[in-house]
Amino acid sequence: MKQINQPFEILSGGYQIIFQNGQWTQVFGSAEKKEAFSKEDRREHRSEARGRELELERADPDEIKSLST
């Protein structure tokens, strides 16, 4: 859409979630977006899960295969 001029540029109505110094944080394209974002109900939003310490375990390929037959 040719609205940005450089990689990782954030437009005034946008934001990016970044991992920096061992923490997830947001960078906003404008003060208005930052304020609007702070008023949103972000519970259960996928980006909020990134900040939690989650213990993931590898899937068992044999178990997956048995489910598909």
C-alpha positions, 0 to 999 in steps of 0.5 A: 500500500506504499504507506511506509518508507522503511522496514519496521516503521510504525504508522500513527494508528499502529503498534508492534509487540517486541521482545527486548531485554528479555521482556515483551513490550509494545511500541506505538506509532502515536500517543493516541494509539497508546492511550486507546490501547491502554483502554482496551480489554486485552484479557485472553488476547494472544499477545498477552499470552506471550508475556506469561511464562508458559511451559510447553511440551513437545507433541508425541508424533506417534500419538498424533499419528494414532489420532488421525487413523 
